[in-house]
Amino acid sequence: MWSQRKRRREFRGIAFGICRGGEQRGKALGHRLIDSSEEVAALGQERGDGVTHRRDRSRTCRACECIDALHAAPVFGCSGSVGTVATAIEVEGLSKSYGDLRAVDGVSFSVEPGEVFAILGPNGAGKSTTVEILEGHRRRDSGRVSVLGVDPSEGGRAFRNRIGIVLQEAGVDKELTVRETLDLYSTAYTCRRSIDEVIEMVELADKLDERISRLSGGQQRRVDLALGVIGTPDVLFLDEPTTGFDPAARRRSWELVRDLAGNGTTIVLTTHYLEEAEELADHLIVMAGGTVVAAGTPESLRDQVGEATIIRFALPTIDASLAGLLDPLHGDALGRDRRLEISTTKPTADLAHITGWALQHGIELDGLAVESVTLEDVYLRLVGTDS
């Protein structure tokens, strides 16, 4: 049995993990510090919004220092006040500014139930602000937003019961074991997966009784993912979910995402791994400067580039002779440092010209490769190579 002191520490951990993003996030999620699992089991009366909870104005969340009447620890039911909807997420004309900075400017998109939807873009593109508005963590300035038929800014606990969030860093108490952490977080839900099921999903069965602090970065990330799915969410927000994973673990996590989507969970994915978005996304948007600069399926975005083949190589030096290489090509050249990428509609002719030029000048083409256009190629042409 855990001591009462340890229980207090653990519940401070969950408050910290959920409220660590600051005052706005703490208020939006509505969690406060509580003292025991017995208190969770007796949190008050059932309200019309389908959530069992208790309000407490007397305490402050030590992680984000929010003093708010809504800092309650909810115990969720399996169904809230929101029903089944034809479109999981609808966004029309979404805008948000911070002073003179227009972080999100007229963004519109929709996401179907059971779809994997990726939001891509460089740092500062407006991705995080957009997702925080969808999660209910941040209020918009204008536009219309609906998630599961609910305005996230007004959804309350019944809405939050139906979404899962995997932040870039969950901030769990690292002195707890994996089992203790999952058991602790699961008490927030009455409709939840078993710890055994979740631990099998993220492949951490052999680490169940290991302290979080002793796990590798990738293993800790899998714990974050487990916390995101333990409440059987209808919409799951994944923010850089495979950071720290080795290639094999990353691909296994992709299978988990596919399985969740196949069983009806809507996935909203933000990632800097373009291969990940290409593998997983049914539809995606690319953001830059607060606006959507491209939208569609990975296939349709590749088609927008118009060229079917990329020729890549590196030169020992860049000098005036390069003009003789580039001028006859049937496409565009993109250069960075000594590396060149040629987008071409006539790969055979252009490859023959490139290799002939290299032989004529006695130049070795390091890393010469001929590949189909990828989502990364499209992305770089949309947002630039310095993003």
C-alpha positions as a LaTeX table, in Angstrom:
\begin{tabular}{lrrr}
\hline
Residue & $x$ (\AA) & $y$ (\AA) & $z$ (\AA) \\
\hline
Met1 & 0.00 & 0.00 & 0.00 \\
Trp2 & 1.21 & 3.46 & $-0.80$ \\
Ser3 & 1.55 & 5.83 & 2.08 \\
Gln4 & $-0.76$ & 8.83 & 2.32 \\
Arg5 & 2.26 & 11.09 & 1.82 \\
Lys6 & 3.16 & 9.27 & $-1.36$ \\
Arg7 & $-0.39$ & 9.58 & $-2.64$ \\
Arg8 & $-0.24$ & 13.33 & $-2.11$ \\
Arg9 & 3.00 & 13.52 & $-4.03$ \\
Glu10 & 1.58 & 11.47 & $-6.88$ \\
Phe11 & $-1.48$ & 13.63 & $-7.28$ \\
Arg12 & 0.68 & 16.70 & $-7.26$ \\
Gly13 & 2.47 & 14.97 & $-10.12$ \\
Ile14 & $-0.67$ & 14.65 & $-12.19$ \\
Ala15 & $-1.58$ & 18.28 & $-11.54$ \\
Phe16 & 1.91 & 19.30 & $-12.61$ \\
Gly17 & 1.83 & 17.10 & $-15.68$ \\
Ile18 & $-1.44$ & 18.55 & $-16.89$ \\
Cys19 & $-1.04$ & 22.18 & $-15.81$ \\
Arg20 & 2.65 & 22.67 & $-16.55$ \\
Gly21 & 1.90 & 24.66 & $-19.71$ \\
Gly22 & 0.94 & 27.71 & $-17.64$ \\
Glu23 & $-2.12$ & 29.50 & $-16.41$ \\
Gln24 & $-4.22$ & 29.26 & $-19.56$ \\
Arg25 & $-3.63$ & 25.54 & $-19.98$ \\
Gly26 & $-4.23$ & 24.88 & $-16.31$ \\
Lys27 & $-7.54$ & 26.71 & $-16.37$ \\
Ala28 & $-8.63$ & 25.04 & $-19.56$ \\
Leu29 & $-7.96$ & 21.53 & $-18.31$ \\
Gly30 & $-9.54$ & 22.23 & $-14.94$ \\
His31 & $-7.32$ & 20.20 & $-12.63$ \\
Arg32 & $-6.34$ & 20.96 & $-9.05$ \\
Leu33 & $-4.21$ & 19.28 & $-6.43$ \\
Ile34 & $-5.94$ & 16.53 & $-4.46$ \\
Asp35 & $-4.81$ & 14.47 & $-1.54$ \\
Ser36 & $-5.78$ & 10.84 & $-2.03$ \\
Ser37 & $-7.34$ & 8.31 & $-4.34$ \\
Glu38 & $-10.23$ & 8.11 & $-1.86$ \\
Glu39 & $-10.91$ & 11.78 & $-2.57$ \\
Val40 & $-11.06$ & 10.97 & $-6.28$ \\
Ala41 & $-13.69$ & 8.34 & $-5.56$ \\
Ala42 & $-15.86$ & 10.84 & $-3.68$ \\
Leu43 & $-15.63$ & 13.96 & $-5.75$ \\
Gly44 & $-19.21$ & 15.05 & $-5.55$ \\
Gln45 & $-22.46$ & 14.66 & $-7.38$ \\
Glu46 & $-23.26$ & 13.79 & $-10.96$ \\
Arg47 & $-23.97$ & 16.91 & $-12.97$ \\
Gly48 & $-25.93$ & 17.37 & $-16.15$ \\
Asp49 & $-22.69$ & 17.54 & $-18.16$ \\
Gly50 & $-21.96$ & 13.90 & $-17.31$ \\
Val51 & $-18.97$ & 14.67 & $-15.09$ \\
Thr52 & $-18.44$ & 13.85 & $-11.45$ \\
His53 & $-16.36$ & 16.54 & $-9.78$ \\
Arg54 & $-15.96$ & 18.91 & $-6.89$ \\
Arg55 & $-15.02$ & 22.57 & $-6.89$ \\
Asp56 & $-12.49$ & 23.99 & $-4.51$ \\
Arg57 & $-11.56$ & 27.68 & $-4.36$ \\
Ser58 & $-9.17$ & 27.24 & $-1.47$ \\
Arg59 & $-6.14$ & 25.71 & $-3.14$ \\
Thr60 & $-3.74$ & 26.73 & $-5.85$ \\
Cys61 & $-2.16$ & 24.52 & $-8.47$ \\
Arg62 & 1.52 & 24.79 & $-7.57$ \\
Ala63 & 2.64 & 24.04 & $-11.12$ \\
Cys64 & 0.95 & 26.93 & $-12.91$ \\
Glu65 & $-0.22$ & 29.01 & $-9.92$ \\
Cys66 & $-3.78$ & 29.21 & $-11.19$ \\
Ile67 & $-6.31$ & 30.25 & $-8.57$ \\
Asp68 & $-9.51$ & 29.26 & $-10.27$ \\
Ala69 & $-12.81$ & 27.75 & $-9.24$ \\
Leu70 & $-12.55$ & 25.29 & $-12.12$ \\
His71 & $-9.40$ & 23.63 & $-10.77$ \\
Ala72 & $-11.23$ & 20.41 & $-10.02$ \\
Ala73 & $-10.14$ & 16.82 & $-10.48$ \\
Pro74 & $-12.87$ & 15.32 & $-12.66$ \\
Val75 & $-13.86$ & 11.69 & $-12.73$ \\
Phe76 & $-15.23$ & 11.19 & $-16.20$ \\
Gly77 & $-18.07$ & 9.00 & $-17.36$ \\
Cys78 & $-17.90$ & 6.94 & $-20.54$ \\
Ser79 & $-20.12$ & 9.33 & $-22.44$ \\
Gly80 & $-20.47$ & 13.06 & $-22.19$ \\
Ser81 & $-23.06$ & 15.49 & $-23.39$ \\
Val82 & $-21.66$ & 15.56 & $-26.91$ \\
Gly83 & $-22.94$ & 13.08 & $-29.44$ \\
Thr84 & $-21.74$ & 11.47 & $-32.64$ \\
Val85 & $-20.98$ & 13.96 & $-35.41$ \\
Ala86 & $-20.45$ & 13.57 & $-39.15$ \\
Thr87 & $-17.27$ & 15.68 & $-39.11$ \\
Ala88 & $-14.84$ & 15.29 & $-36.22$ \\
Ile89 & $-13.25$ & 18.75 & $-36.56$ \\
Glu90 & $-14.37$ & 21.83 & $-38.48$ \\
Val91 & $-12.36$ & 25.04 & $-38.61$ \\
Glu92 & $-13.46$ & 28.11 & $-40.58$ \\
Gly93 & $-11.60$ & 31.42 & $-40.71$ \\
Leu94 & $-9.66$ & 30.81 & $-37.49$ \\
Ser95 & $-7.53$ & 33.77 & $-36.39$ \\
Lys96 & $-5.45$ & 34.50 & $-33.31$ \\
Ser97 & $-3.10$ & 37.40 & $-32.55$ \\
Tyr98 & $-0.63$ & 38.12 & $-29.77$ \\
Gly99 & $-0.34$ & 41.87 & $-29.72$ \\
Asp100 & 0.81 & 42.89 & $-33.20$ \\
Leu101 & 1.76 & 39.32 & $-34.14$ \\
Arg102 & $-0.84$ & 37.51 & $-36.24$ \\
Ala103 & $-0.07$ & 33.93 & $-35.22$ \\
Val104 & $-3.02$ & 32.34 & $-37.07$ \\
Asp105 & $-4.66$ & 34.16 & $-39.95$ \\
Gly106 & $-7.88$ & 32.86 & $-41.52$ \\
Val107 & $-7.15$ & 29.13 & $-41.27$ \\
Ser108 & $-9.83$ & 26.69 & $-42.47$ \\
Phe109 & $-9.90$ & 22.88 & $-42.68$ \\
Ser110 & $-11.99$ & 19.86 & $-41.69$ \\
Val111 & $-11.17$ & 16.40 & $-40.36$ \\
Glu112 & $-13.33$ & 13.30 & $-40.79$ \\
Pro113 & $-13.87$ & 10.74 & $-37.99$ \\
Gly114 & $-11.20$ & 8.04 & $-37.92$ \\
Glu115 & $-8.85$ & 10.11 & $-40.07$ \\
Val116 & $-5.17$ & 10.83 & $-39.44$ \\
Phe117 & $-4.76$ & 14.56 & $-40.09$ \\
Ala118 & $-1.30$ & 16.14 & $-40.05$ \\
Ile119 & $-0.49$ & 19.81 & $-39.46$ \\
Leu120 & 2.96 & 20.64 & $-40.83$ \\
Gly121 & 5.03 & 23.79 & $-40.91$ \\
Pro122 & 8.20 & 25.43 & $-39.61$ \\
Asn123 & 8.56 & 26.84 & $-36.12$ \\
Gly124 & 6.43 & 29.95 & $-35.79$ \\
Ala125 & 4.00 & 28.87 & $-38.51$ \\
Gly126 & 1.01 & 28.84 & $-36.14$ \\
Lys127 & 0.71 & 25.08 & $-35.66$ \\
Ser128 & 0.89 & 25.07 & $-31.86$ \\
Thr129 & $-1.60$ & 27.91 & $-31.48$ \\
Thr130 & $-4.03$ & 26.19 & $-33.84$ \\
Val131 & $-3.81$ & 22.89 & $-31.96$ \\
Glu132 & $-4.13$ & 24.58 & $-28.55$ \\
Ile133 & $-7.36$ & 26.21 & $-29.75$ \\
Leu134 & $-8.65$ & 22.81 & $-30.93$ \\
Glu135 & $-7.81$ & 21.30 & $-27.53$ \\
Gly136 & $-9.59$ & 24.10 & $-25.69$ \\
His137 & $-6.41$ & 25.44 & $-24.11$ \\
Arg138 & $-6.50$ & 28.80 & $-25.87$ \\
Arg139 & $-9.29$ & 31.11 & $-26.99$ \\
Arg140 & $-9.45$ & 32.29 & $-30.59$ \\
Asp141 & $-9.99$ & 35.89 & $-31.68$ \\
Ser142 & $-12.34$ & 35.04 & $-34.54$ \\
Gly143 & $-13.58$ & 32.23 & $-36.74$ \\
Arg144 & $-15.55$ & 29.07 & $-36.03$ \\
Val145 & $-14.16$ & 25.91 & $-34.43$ \\
Ser146 & $-16.03$ & 22.67 & $-33.75$ \\
Val147 & $-14.48$ & 19.52 & $-32.29$ \\
Leu148 & $-16.88$ & 16.58 & $-31.92$ \\
Gly149 & $-19.70$ & 19.06 & $-32.45$ \\
Val150 & $-18.56$ & 21.28 & $-29.58$ \\
Asp151 & $-16.83$ & 24.66 & $-29.37$ \\
Pro152 & $-13.64$ & 23.65 & $-27.50$ \\
Ser153 & $-13.55$ & 26.92 & $-25.56$ \\
Glu154 & $-16.95$ & 26.08 & $-24.06$ \\
Gly155 & $-16.84$ & 22.28 & $-24.05$ \\
Gly156 & $-16.21$ & 21.69 & $-20.36$ \\
Arg157 & $-15.31$ & 18.39 & $-18.78$ \\
Ala158 & $-17.63$ & 16.25 & $-20.88$ \\
Phe159 & $-15.76$ & 17.46 & $-23.96$ \\
Arg160 & $-12.34$ & 16.89 & $-22.39$ \\
Asn161 & $-13.38$ & 13.35 & $-21.53$ \\
Arg162 & $-13.50$ & 12.61 & $-25.25$ \\
Ile163 & $-10.07$ & 13.91 & $-26.24$ \\
Gly164 & $-6.57$ & 12.66 & $-25.51$ \\
Ile165 & $-3.44$ & 14.80 & $-25.64$ \\
Val166 & 0.18 & 13.74 & $-26.01$ \\
Leu167 & 2.29 & 16.84 & $-25.40$ \\
Gln168 & 5.94 & 17.11 & $-26.38$ \\
Glu169 & 6.67 & 16.64 & $-22.66$ \\
Ala170 & 3.98 & 15.47 & $-20.25$ \\
Gly171 & 5.85 & 16.45 & $-17.08$ \\
Val172 & 4.99 & 13.35 & $-15.06$ \\
Asp173 & 6.56 & 12.67 & $-11.66$ \\
Lys174 & 9.70 & 10.77 & $-12.64$ \\
Glu175 & 10.05 & 9.15 & $-9.22$ \\
Leu176 & 6.93 & 7.08 & $-9.87$ \\
Thr177 & 7.03 & 3.77 & $-11.68$ \\
Val178 & 5.33 & 3.26 & $-15.02$ \\
Arg179 & 2.59 & 1.24 & $-13.30$ \\
Glu180 & 2.02 & 3.90 & $-10.63$ \\
Thr181 & 1.86 & 6.64 & $-13.27$ \\
Leu182 & $-0.69$ & 4.81 & $-15.40$ \\
Asp183 & $-2.74$ & 3.83 & $-12.36$ \\
Leu184 & $-2.73$ & 7.42 & $-11.16$ \\
Tyr185 & $-3.83$ & 8.95 & $-14.45$ \\
Ser186 & $-6.45$ & 6.27 & $-15.06$ \\
Thr187 & $-8.35$ & 7.39 & $-11.94$ \\
Ala188 & $-9.46$ & 10.48 & $-13.89$ \\
Tyr189 & $-11.62$ & 8.27 & $-16.12$ \\
Thr190 & $-14.38$ & 5.77 & $-15.50$ \\
Cys191 & $-14.22$ & 4.73 & $-19.15$ \\
Arg192 & $-10.62$ & 3.65 & $-19.61$ \\
Arg193 & $-8.37$ & 1.00 & $-20.99$ \\
Ser194 & $-6.76$ & $-1.41$ & $-18.57$ \\
Ile195 & $-3.14$ & $-0.83$ & $-17.67$ \\
Asp196 & $-2.25$ & $-4.21$ & $-19.20$ \\
Glu197 & $-3.86$ & $-3.22$ & $-22.51$ \\
Val198 & $-2.17$ & 0.18 & $-22.62$ \\
Ile199 & 1.24 & $-1.16$ & $-21.66$ \\
Glu200 & 0.99 & $-3.77$ & $-24.41$ \\
Met201 & 0.01 & $-1.08$ & $-26.91$ \\
Val202 & 3.19 & 0.92 & $-26.20$ \\
Glu203 & 5.42 & $-2.15$ & $-25.68$ \\
Leu204 & 6.64 & $-1.37$ & $-22.16$ \\
Ala205 & 5.56 & $-4.53$ & $-20.34$ \\
Asp206 & 9.12 & $-5.21$ & $-19.18$ \\
Lys207 & 9.37 & $-1.68$ & $-17.75$ \\
Leu208 & 6.08 & $-1.63$ & $-15.85$ \\
Asp209 & 7.71 & $-1.48$ & $-12.41$ \\
Glu210 & 10.63 & 0.72 & $-13.47$ \\
Arg211 & 10.82 & 4.32 & $-12.29$ \\
Ile212 & 10.21 & 6.87 & $-15.04$ \\
Ser213 & 13.57 & 8.48 & $-14.28$ \\
Arg214 & 15.36 & 5.25 & $-15.23$ \\
Leu215 & 13.75 & 4.99 & $-18.67$ \\
Ser216 & 15.37 & 6.16 & $-21.88$ \\
Gly217 & 14.01 & 9.22 & $-23.66$ \\
Gly218 & 12.16 & 7.07 & $-26.17$ \\
Gln219 & 10.67 & 4.90 & $-23.42$ \\
Gln220 & 9.49 & 7.98 & $-21.51$ \\
Arg221 & 7.87 & 9.16 & $-24.74$ \\
Arg222 & 5.99 & 5.87 & $-24.92$ \\
Val223 & 4.70 & 6.48 & $-21.40$ \\
Asp224 & 3.41 & 9.86 & $-22.63$ \\
Leu225 & 1.63 & 8.06 & $-25.46$ \\
Ala226 & 0.12 & 5.56 & $-23.02$ \\
Leu227 & $-1.28$ & 8.41 & $-20.93$ \\
Gly228 & $-2.84$ & 9.89 & $-24.06$ \\
Val229 & $-4.79$ & 6.76 & $-24.96$ \\
Ile230 & $-5.70$ & 5.39 & $-21.53$ \\
Gly231 & $-9.01$ & 7.30 & $-21.52$ \\
Thr232 & $-10.23$ & 5.84 & $-24.87$ \\
Pro233 & $-10.37$ & 9.26 & $-26.62$ \\
Asp234 & $-12.48$ & 9.95 & $-29.70$ \\
Val235 & $-9.92$ & 12.54 & $-30.83$ \\
Leu236 & $-6.23$ & 12.15 & $-30.02$ \\
Phe237 & $-3.79$ & 15.05 & $-30.41$ \\
Leu238 & $-0.20$ & 13.91 & $-30.98$ \\
Asp239 & 2.55 & 16.54 & $-30.73$ \\
Glu240 & 5.85 & 15.13 & $-32.03$ \\
Pro241 & 4.90 & 11.67 & $-30.71$ \\
Thr242 & 8.00 & 9.76 & $-31.83$ \\
Thr243 & 10.73 & 12.17 & $-30.71$ \\
Gly244 & 13.56 & 10.09 & $-29.23$ \\
Phe245 & 12.42 & 6.84 & $-30.87$ \\
Asp246 & 14.86 & 4.67 & $-32.77$ \\
Pro247 & 13.77 & 3.82 & $-36.34$ \\
Ala248 & 12.29 & 0.45 & $-35.37$ \\
Ala249 & 10.32 & 1.89 & $-32.44$ \\
Arg250 & 9.09 & 4.75 & $-34.63$ \\
Arg251 & 7.67 & 2.34 & $-37.18$ \\
Arg252 & 5.98 & 0.26 & $-34.48$ \\
Ser253 & 4.39 & 3.42 & $-33.13$ \\
Trp254 & 3.06 & 4.14 & $-36.61$ \\
Glu255 & 1.27 & 0.80 & $-36.50$ \\
Leu256 & $-0.32$ & 1.82 & $-33.20$ \\
Val257 & $-1.55$ & 5.08 & $-34.73$ \\
Arg258 & $-2.97$ & 3.19 & $-37.71$ \\
Asp259 & $-4.73$ & 0.74 & $-35.38$ \\
Leu260 & $-6.27$ & 3.57 & $-33.34$ \\
Ala261 & $-7.50$ & 5.30 & $-36.49$ \\
Gly262 & $-8.77$ & 2.01 & $-37.87$ \\
Asn263 & $-10.89$ & 1.62 & $-34.74$ \\
Gly264 & $-12.44$ & 5.06 & $-35.20$ \\
Thr265 & $-10.13$ & 7.40 & $-33.25$ \\
Thr266 & $-9.49$ & 10.68 & $-35.04$ \\
Ile267 & $-5.80$ & 11.60 & $-34.92$ \\
Val268 & $-4.40$ & 15.14 & $-35.19$ \\
Leu269 & $-0.65$ & 14.89 & $-35.72$ \\
Thr270 & 2.01 & 17.59 & $-35.61$ \\
Thr271 & 5.47 & 16.37 & $-36.54$ \\
His272 & 8.77 & 17.52 & $-38.02$ \\
Tyr273 & 9.34 & 14.02 & $-39.43$ \\
Leu274 & 8.01 & 14.45 & $-42.97$ \\
Glu275 & 8.31 & 10.70 & $-43.58$ \\
Glu276 & 6.02 & 10.16 & $-40.59$ \\
Ala277 & 3.36 & 12.45 & $-42.04$ \\
Glu278 & 3.69 & 10.80 & $-45.43$ \\
Glu279 & 3.27 & 7.34 & $-43.92$ \\
Leu280 & 0.35 & 8.16 & $-41.62$ \\
Ala281 & $-1.68$ & 11.12 & $-42.85$ \\
Asp282 & $-4.89$ & 10.70 & $-44.80$ \\
His283 & $-5.00$ & 14.48 & $-45.26$ \\
Leu284 & $-2.73$ & 17.31 & $-44.16$ \\
Ile285 & $-2.17$ & 21.03 & $-44.24$ \\
Val286 & 1.10 & 22.92 & $-44.47$ \\
Met287 & 1.19 & 26.20 & $-42.54$ \\
Ala288 & 3.59 & 29.11 & $-42.92$ \\
Gly289 & 3.27 & 32.60 & $-41.50$ \\
Gly290 & $-0.02$ & 31.75 & $-39.80$ \\
Thr291 & $-1.79$ & 30.70 & $-43.01$ \\
Val292 & $-2.44$ & 27.43 & $-44.84$ \\
Val293 & $-0.16$ & 27.35 & $-47.89$ \\
Ala294 & $-1.14$ & 23.85 & $-49.05$ \\
Ala295 & $-3.78$ & 21.26 & $-48.22$ \\
Gly296 & $-4.71$ & 17.81 & $-49.47$ \\
Thr297 & $-3.54$ & 14.22 & $-49.35$ \\
Pro298 & 0.19 & 13.46 & $-49.45$ \\
Glu299 & $-0.35$ & 12.16 & $-52.98$ \\
Ser300 & $-2.16$ & 15.27 & $-54.18$ \\
Leu301 & 0.52 & 17.54 & $-52.72$ \\
Arg302 & 3.23 & 15.56 & $-54.48$ \\
Asp303 & 1.28 & 15.97 & $-57.72$ \\
Gln304 & 1.20 & 19.75 & $-57.18$ \\
Val305 & 4.98 & 19.87 & $-57.57$ \\
Gly306 & 4.49 & 18.65 & $-61.12$ \\
Glu307 & 7.83 & 16.82 & $-61.47$ \\
Ala308 & 7.99 & 13.08 & $-61.07$ \\
Thr309 & 11.68 & 12.62 & $-60.24$ \\
Ile310 & 14.38 & 14.18 & $-58.05$ \\
Ile311 & 18.10 & 13.83 & $-58.85$ \\
Arg312 & 20.29 & 14.51 & $-55.82$ \\
Phe313 & 24.06 & 14.84 & $-55.52$ \\
Ala314 & 26.84 & 16.91 & $-53.91$ \\
Leu315 & 29.66 & 18.76 & $-55.67$ \\
Pro316 & 33.20 & 19.28 & $-54.29$ \\
Thr317 & 32.89 & 23.04 & $-54.92$ \\
Ile318 & 30.43 & 25.51 & $-56.40$ \\
Asp319 & 31.92 & 27.71 & $-59.15$ \\
Ala320 & 31.16 & 29.35 & $-62.51$ \\
Ser321 & 31.24 & 26.02 & $-64.36$ \\
Leu322 & 27.97 & 25.14 & $-62.67$ \\
Ala323 & 26.06 & 27.14 & $-65.28$ \\
Gly324 & 27.06 & 24.61 & $-67.92$ \\
Leu325 & 25.55 & 21.90 & $-65.77$ \\
Leu326 & 22.26 & 23.58 & $-64.94$ \\
Asp327 & 21.26 & 25.45 & $-68.10$ \\
Pro328 & 20.23 & 22.45 & $-70.26$ \\
Leu329 & 18.17 & 20.70 & $-67.55$ \\
His330 & 14.43 & 20.09 & $-67.89$ \\
Gly331 & 13.45 & 21.33 & $-64.45$ \\
Asp332 & 14.37 & 23.40 & $-61.43$ \\
Ala333 & 17.48 & 23.17 & $-59.28$ \\
Leu334 & 17.44 & 23.66 & $-55.52$ \\
Gly335 & 20.82 & 24.15 & $-53.85$ \\
Arg336 & 22.03 & 24.21 & $-50.26$ \\
Asp337 & 25.72 & 24.30 & $-49.38$ \\
Arg338 & 27.31 & 21.93 & $-51.92$ \\
Arg339 & 24.20 & 19.80 & $-52.40$ \\
Leu340 & 21.92 & 20.08 & $-55.41$ \\
Glu341 & 18.45 & 18.70 & $-56.01$ \\
Ile342 & 17.14 & 18.69 & $-59.57$ \\
Ser343 & 13.39 & 18.35 & $-60.10$ \\
Thr344 & 12.95 & 16.99 & $-63.59$ \\
Thr345 & 10.28 & 15.79 & $-65.98$ \\
Lys346 & 12.92 & 14.00 & $-68.10$ \\
Pro347 & 15.09 & 12.08 & $-65.64$ \\
Thr348 & 16.87 & 9.88 & $-68.20$ \\
Ala349 & 18.04 & 12.78 & $-70.37$ \\
Asp350 & 18.97 & 14.97 & $-67.40$ \\
Leu351 & 20.83 & 12.17 & $-65.62$ \\
Ala352 & 22.84 & 11.50 & $-68.78$ \\
His353 & 23.68 & 15.21 & $-69.06$ \\
Ile354 & 24.70 & 15.46 & $-65.37$ \\
Thr355 & 26.96 & 12.40 & $-65.43$ \\
Gly356 & 28.46 & 13.45 & $-68.80$ \\
Trp357 & 29.24 & 16.91 & $-67.42$ \\
Ala358 & 30.85 & 15.36 & $-64.33$ \\
Leu359 & 33.03 & 13.02 & $-66.42$ \\
Gln360 & 34.07 & 15.90 & $-68.70$ \\
His361 & 35.22 & 17.97 & $-65.72$ \\
Gly362 & 36.66 & 15.07 & $-63.73$ \\
Ile363 & 34.22 & 15.64 & $-60.87$ \\
Glu364 & 32.86 & 12.98 & $-58.54$ \\
Leu365 & 29.15 & 13.38 & $-57.71$ \\
Asp366 & 28.92 & 12.38 & $-54.06$ \\
Gly367 & 25.67 & 10.74 & $-52.96$ \\
Leu368 & 24.19 & 10.62 & $-56.46$ \\
Ala369 & 20.62 & 9.34 & $-56.20$ \\
Val370 & 17.50 & 9.31 & $-58.34$ \\
Glu371 & 14.23 & 9.26 & $-56.38$ \\
Ser372 & 10.54 & 9.95 & $-56.71$ \\
Val373 & 9.21 & 13.21 & $-55.31$ \\
Thr374 & 8.53 & 12.94 & $-51.57$ \\
Leu375 & 6.43 & 14.98 & $-49.21$ \\
Glu376 & 9.67 & 16.50 & $-47.91$ \\
Asp377 & 10.44 & 17.81 & $-51.40$ \\
Val378 & 7.01 & 19.43 & $-51.55$ \\
Tyr379 & 7.43 & 20.88 & $-48.06$ \\
Leu380 & 10.80 & 22.45 & $-48.83$ \\
Arg381 & 9.43 & 24.08 & $-51.95$ \\
Leu382 & 6.50 & 25.49 & $-50.00$ \\
Val383 & 8.29 & 26.83 & $-46.92$ \\
Gly384 & 11.94 & 27.07 & $-48.00$ \\
Thr385 & 15.13 & 25.26 & $-47.03$ \\
Asp386 & 15.92 & 27.44 & $-44.00$ \\
Ser387 & 12.77 & 26.50 & $-42.03$ \\
\hline
\end{tabular}
